[in-house]
Amino acid sequence: MDTSREIINWFLQGPAWLKFAVEKQLLDVSSDPEIAANDSAILKLIQRLNGNHLGLPALKAGRISAETIGTAYWDLFFLADIGFTASDLGLNHDIDSILNRQLSDGTYSLDPGMVSDYYCLSAILIATVAKIGYHDDPRVKRYIQTIWNSRCPDGGWHCEEWGNTGCPMDNLNVLMLLGQYEQYRNNPELSGAIDLLLKHWERRGEGWRKDGFGVGHRFQSLEYPAIKYGILRVVDVLSLFPSAVKTPGFRSMLNLVRAKSTGGKYFAEIISDAYADFDFAQKEKPSRWITFLVTRAEKRIAAFS
C-alpha cells in the first residue's frame, strides 16, 4: 500500500476510534478497543443504538427502516466499519436477539413491510452482523446459503417487485456480505452481480437508471454512510473482489474518486446531521474517515496486484 507517512500521521492525530481503525485495518497492529469505545462521540452513538426510538430495540420490533439514516442499521454499520466487535461494545445479547428472528427459510424480515426475499435491506443488516463478530455464526451462514440458492440466471439478485430486470442495490448489498468470505471473493459465479454494477457505471453517459437507481451527481458525491446508492460504498464493496478491481469500469470509478483528493485528503460532499459528531458530517474540512475508507480500498486493490 502506497500511503504517505504524512496521511498516516494525520489519521493518528484524529480521535481514538479512528486511531483504532487505522492500526487494526491499515497498519495491521494490535490496538485497544476499550480506549476507542470510550471516545465521547462513540459513547453517544452507542447510547442512541441502545435507545428505544432509533436503536436496536426499535430494529427488533420492526419500527425503523434501513432506508432512514441515523438508525440502528447505520449506527451499527459504522461501528462495524471501524472494526469493533459486538463483544467490544457489549452488544452480543442484542445481536443474538436479532439473529434469533430468522425465519424458517433462513431469511429475515425486520424492516417495516419488508418481504423476506427483499435482500436489498436484510443484507445490509446481516453484512454488518457478520463484520461485527458473527462471521462464522450458523445463522449468518444459513442466511448466506439461502441467498446463494436464490441467484437469478444471470448470477445476480433482483428486487422482487422489479421482476427480472436486475437491481443495483440488491447486488451491492449482497456483495457487501459475500465479499467478507474468501470462498466468494474469487467465485466466478458472482460475475453477473459484479458486472451489473460495473455496466451500470459504464453507461452513465446515457443517463441510464437501473430500477430507479442512477449514477449521476448524487451517486458520484462522497457520502457516508451511503444509505442511497453511492460511489464510495460501491468502490468499497467491489474492492473486495479481485476480478472487479482489474476491470476498466472499476478503474474509471476509482479514478473519479481519486480526482476529488486534495493533497491526498477527501471531503464529504453530502452530509447528515444524524452524524454531526463525526467529520464525515461536515464539509468545511477534509474528512479523516472518508480518506481512511478510500485508503482501505486502495490497500485491498494493491494486494491483488
Steps between C-alpha positions, in 0.01 A plus 500: 500500500645833392371726772712794601624522854348848510150361445551223756620754755197715420275202568674427828449859616125441480265357766568174682245304296670600175844410635357158590369451144828610342716278720275198453417530131783696338803439717404144606608554859324422826284782632294542817126510425418615854666839452328546165160391634524760776543787259225751581348498149493119494339485844229737378446282193471187714248677720285568192552141385360377830206742491140395444429760232773444238713225653516123507177457700317689224673290233399175669143625528488589129449872559794641299617469143841448341400778261515760780833643612592523868330175602641180648563363149757767424634562850586131521636510143738783596620331819569178308684698232727644768592144597316458828349165593171456682700383802702824499176695524296270725248430224506121483159456662337741254670346196399150610142621543501631143649182356244293688228676298604290200208360302459133415646552150816662639404859414417804713209743486564777751450815292141635505313333216805313375437165334749230594662469158562876473874459551568863420423585864568189705847455346607838642425377850647151465814634328550726801431218747754277325759777513441580867600155619247250365686401185476128581165498677279217364203737467703733279627203299143377454391842374791501255406157370141611448621806307741290296224259403282789388732630228336586171621351169731797441681425827365801686202595715187691409260692720181298506277787395712573194477153355790387286672830426786495748537743791830681574423547870407135547825390342710756686368401841529127437857546374575704814420185699654236274818702452591432862554131418802368314301229321284764331758767415641294215181316405426549127131438566483852644606657171137582411450705817834677461445567129161656568659766723783562254274524194269734687799731553639459149167612349484817711526720191167363380317616812402138555305439820492139610188421703484860616872527582720744309872576491477876467602784730370353824652159431835662422505709820698376800259413779513284812314296592368467145149379571420595144685351206838676514844475344690477829319185609507346152879548482537367854297186427649425158852543642437168682492310169823444301317460169315830545800722577674398177220622275501832310163587653628473854817690414302789353279510811805500726668769289197724542528459878875565489443819305309637800812480717667815629853415610396140558202603716129479420201715593144388568269630228162391640449513876237425764441653841443146629880466522585856599765379749713353220709661228311332217204720595671832424631646175736774614799279580632178349354187653744257654235228489418534131872518425546184708232319299667585170839402642360166622364428153837592349670255737273217386556586134877504545483152657342365180769645271 
